[in-house]
Amino acid sequence: MHDDYACRPHASTKSGKRARFDPVPRSLQANGHPAHRPESWSGILNDLARSEDTPLVVVDSEALRRNCKRFRALLPGVTLLYAMKALPDTRVTDVLGEYVDGFDAASLGEIESLLDRGVEADRIEFNNPVKSPVQIEAAASLGITRFACQSAAEVHKIDKHAPSAEIMIRVRADDSTSQVPLSSKFGTRPQEVRQLAELAGRTSLQTRGLAFHVGSQASDPNLWRSAIEMCVGLLRMSSTVFRDPISINIGGGFPVPYLPSEPRLEHIAVPIFEAVSRNPGFQFVAEPGRFLVADAASILASVIGIESRNGRNWAFLDIGHFQAFVGASRYPYFPYTPYVLNRHGEGLSTQASGNQKHVEYTLTGPSCDSFDIIAPSIRLPEKLSVGDHLVFPNAGAYTIAYGSSFNGFPVPRVLCTD
Ligand SMILES: Cc1ncc(COP(=O)(O)O)c(C=O)c1O
């Protein structure tokens, strides 16, 4: 492993040996997003394409760190948790663990994987609003004290299986600008908050505050602002039943630029920070998933088949819908802009757009299922051939996290730069 910049493969390589990677000059390491330093990131991907079996998910740990710093700089004073559901890889949680205040976990499995990596129980919140009694009890026995709820039934359940725990009440928020709305499934109605808090006040539980989520990949910062104001109003009406200091968890939802038109965090954070600053008596918490990991990882895949049938060009990859692109099917557009690493002489070079002729392809996965379509229509070089490598940037969030090994095609390995 090279001292300057190395990857840690955790499976055999093409040669069956542990892979080594060409050193990347130190000067290229601190320059931020891979897109801002395509030479170095492409260098790593080229090396991997030559030395490793695909498919792979390649994580840039420096980008993970940069995203945490950027989030903190734009929302200072807001406690930062990582919603690990977005990319629950242990090396990712190891890196982020040094830069975030804690973690939002959705299940006992996530909690155990954090505890196994040495994360302290008091840095983990069990913020799935509906949990099984068995998982609540097991989490409590592992030292978890913070739980989310959204109904009287859940309050009673937590009281019974994790007595004296601290709870956050999830309240419904407007999620109409998000790509992945959450409010139809989650959140109590605002008018029910007081009753729920009073009920909790009659149990052994301590009620810490309110939580909301404006939906994932949301685009209107006013939704966070309105939801914060709603929470502040609700909390002022029934402040005596909440434990001091009262928390407001503003969730995740922060968008990433899959399309250039998506708003940047620099834009989104301004009204949110104004709303936070107007309410200094509250402790604000955020738990982004997507924002912290999306642009920190690329998927590296290989073309395994090219066909022209029924008037269409088909490109078959060694990764498909089931391994990594289930989440992409929730968008009105294909969120990734893949580019091809073509063979040139002895090596491979990056061709993000190039001057080659591009044509429409249906991009599909390797399984024997017609549902396994990655993108129904996408422009790729006309001369695409078997063995070419495709890179999908911005692919860290909700890709392999949803992955299955359907049809015997495993979820890709993750390599993470040091
Ligand atoms: C409770 C909770 N917190 C945080 C997140 C992370 O959201 P995002 O990835 O949009 O930042 C989610 C996503 O579903 C969630 O359900």
The ligand as a Gaussian input file, in Angstrom:
#p B3LYP/6-31G(d) Opt

LIG

0 1
 C      -34.922000       9.605000       9.536000
 C      -34.026000       9.920000       8.392000
 N      -32.985000      10.734000       8.593000
 C      -32.113000      11.041000       7.608000
 C      -32.266000      10.506000       6.344000
 C      -31.241000      10.848000       5.296000
 O      -31.805000      11.593000       4.301000
 P      -30.920000      12.133000       3.053000
 O      -30.155000      10.983000       2.563000
 O      -31.923000      12.653000       2.114000
 O      -30.037000      13.211000       3.583000
 C      -33.361000       9.690000       6.067000
 C      -33.570000       9.156000       4.715000
 O      -34.456000       8.415000       4.418000
 C      -34.269000       9.370000       7.122000
 O      -35.311000       8.554000       6.925000

